[in-house]
Amino acid sequence: MNHEQTLFRPDLLERYNANGPRYTSYPTAVQFTDSFDPAHYHRAANEGDPRADLSLYFHIPFCDTVCFYCGCNKIATKNRAHARPYLDRMKRELAMQAALFDTSRPVTQLHWGGGTPTFLSHAEMRELMAATAEHFTLVPDDRAEYSIEVDPREASAETIGLLRELGFNRLSLGVQDFDERVQRAINRIQPRAMTETVMQAARAHGFKSISVDLIYGLPHQSVESFTQTLDAIIEMKPDRVSVFGYAHMPALFKMQRQIDETTLPSPAVRLAILERVIARMSEAGYVYIGMDHFALPDDELALALKAGTLQRNFQGYSTHADCDLIGIGASSIGKVGDVYAQNARGLDDYTDAIDRGQLAITRGVRLSADDLLRRDVIMRVMCGGSLIFADIERAHGIDFPSTFADELARLAPMADDGLITLSEEGISVLPAGRMLVRNVASIFDRYLGQSTLQRFSKTI
């Protein structure tokens, strides 16, 4: 059996397909509480490791049009004037955050997400990056991982040139599907030529990495139709491709109610599409990074996977997740020391806090010793696919078999099914388990229960 066939085991995927976290953090955001004391964030910022790099995340929530599948925190509006007061408040927030940190610490990672970050005008984007450089230490291009999410419907070749000038060296392009029938059903009309124009401009301006996002499980998709999208993307040869499974959760995301559920592919078709994704991406030479991520062999993610240095943060797999992360903008999440802190989701609440001269943090959690231990275990499983018990014992001063006796017992069936190997020395995720790594990691999540599971998407 070759690697591709071993990776895709439909019998196991069907059996283990259940709701579960994506583990961009542990504890997950479900555990954040409204009673979180922002003083914990201030303490963590002031006591931060001066040797640790900084990461900045900016959330720009505005979209010109709304995509029906989207579960992001966004504001659909065609009125570009909304950007101005929001930008002014982000600049004030930058100043307040900078006052808490040793800003000589280099910002080696920066990300603009949304929404649609290029909703901002060219002048406003220049202004935001200038304000960032005023308060924090931005680093040269060869040390920086500065990325931005781009909607090709919103970005001209001129915009791409400006982004490179501002210091961005990585692009993430939303595509989802090139099939016109699917695009009409999700309210996202985006011809292939539009995406190609942006990608060609990014290459011409020397972007280090171009990533494309696709979604399977959308209305009207079939194996044949999605294969055409896959083949088109492979022809364009982006450095990274993320292929997410659509999570239809209309009770949580109001815009998803615009989607006719009868047009969604059946579970069997979804699984067949995923099988085709694995086959096509493998044939094209892409390395399976984990979950829904693929990368060319010379991309930094593939190199980090090979070297055992892959990490995970709120944007997914990364090579810089060990930074202190500062979140800027409505709903953004920061990770500083032993604290996660999230800003107010609503624009009005965010605005009120900043106008009072306060950070907009409204939710969060301070991690206990047990949280830090389990976070370490979960992230090693998610990123490295293996766990050496002695490493955890040295790092946290515990005896692994006794501390996790219950978890090891619950892992035994996964070992019997060929998802993992389980020995006295540790755990290794086998090829058949790599697509179910969320299931393996969730064994160590002490917060999971029926009430919380309903908040998460299916693992496949």
RASUL-V674610 format. One record per pair of residues at least 12 apart in sequence whose C-alpha atoms are under 7 Angstrom apart, sorted by the first residue. I is the first residue (numbers start at 1). J is the second residue. Records with the same first field share a line. If there is no record, write none. Layout:
# RASUL-V674610
I: J, J
This chain:
# RASUL-V674610
4: 278, 279
6: 431, 432
7: 431, 432, 434
8: 275, 432
9: 432
17: 458, 459, 460
18: 458, 459
19: 453, 454, 456, 457, 458, 459
20: 438, 453, 456, 457, 458, 459
21: 438, 456
22: 438
24: 312, 313, 314, 316
25: 313, 314
26: 375
27: 371
32: 363, 364, 365
33: 363, 364, 365
34: 362, 363, 364
35: 363
36: 363, 364, 365
38: 361
41: 339, 341
42: 100
44: 336, 337, 338, 339
45: 100, 101, 336
46: 100, 101
48: 337
50: 105
52: 323, 324
53: 105, 106, 107, 108, 323, 324
54: 105, 106, 107, 108, 109, 323, 324, 325
55: 107, 108, 109, 110, 323, 324, 325, 326
56: 109, 110, 111, 325, 326, 327
57: 110, 111, 112, 326, 327, 328
58: 111, 112, 113, 327, 328, 329
59: 112, 113, 114, 328, 329, 330, 332
60: 113, 114, 115, 116, 117, 329
61: 73, 74, 75, 114, 115, 116
62: 74, 75, 76, 77, 114, 115, 116, 119
63: 75, 76, 77, 115, 116, 119
64: 76, 77, 78
65: 77
67: 186, 187, 188
68: 186, 187, 255, 256, 258, 259
69: 186, 255, 256
71: 253
74: 114, 115
83: 120
89: 354
90: 328, 329
91: 131
93: 328, 354, 359
94: 135
95: 135
98: 135, 136
103: 136, 137
104: 137
105: 137
106: 137, 138, 139
107: 137, 138, 139
108: 139, 143, 144, 145
109: 144, 145, 146, 320
110: 145, 146, 147
111: 146, 147, 148
112: 147, 148, 149
113: 148, 149
116: 150, 151
117: 149, 150
118: 150, 154, 155
126: 166
129: 166
141: 167
145: 169
146: 167, 168, 169, 170
147: 168, 169, 170, 171
148: 170, 171, 172
149: 171, 172, 173
150: 171, 172, 173, 174
151: 173, 174
152: 173, 194, 195, 198
153: 190, 194
156: 198
157: 198, 201
160: 201, 202
161: 205
164: 205
169: 207, 208, 209
170: 207, 208, 209, 210
171: 209, 210, 211
172: 210, 211, 212
173: 211, 212, 213
174: 212, 213
175: 212, 213, 214
176: 213, 214, 215
177: 214, 215, 229
178: 191, 192, 229
179: 225
182: 219, 220, 221
185: 219, 259
209: 239
210: 238, 239, 240
211: 238, 239, 240, 241
212: 238, 240, 241, 242
213: 241, 242, 243
214: 242, 243, 244
215: 243, 244, 245, 246
216: 243, 244, 245, 246
217: 245, 246, 264, 265, 270
218: 246, 264
219: 263, 264, 265
220: 263, 264, 265
221: 265
222: 269
223: 272, 273
234: 284
239: 295, 296, 299
240: 294, 295, 296
241: 293, 294, 295
242: 292, 293, 294
243: 292, 293
244: 292
245: 460
247: 457
287: 302
289: 302, 305
290: 434, 435
291: 435
301: 318, 319
304: 319
308: 384
310: 383, 384
311: 383
312: 383
324: 336, 337
330: 343, 344, 345, 346, 347, 350
331: 343, 344, 345
338: 366, 367
339: 365, 366, 367
340: 364, 365, 366
341: 361, 363, 364, 365
342: 361, 362, 363, 364
343: 360, 361, 362, 363
344: 360, 361, 362
373: 396
374: 444
378: 441, 444
381: 441
382: 437, 441
385: 428, 429
386: 427, 428, 429
387: 426, 427, 428
388: 425, 426, 427
389: 425, 426
407: 443, 444
418: 430, 432
419: 432, 433
420: 433
436: 459
438: 459
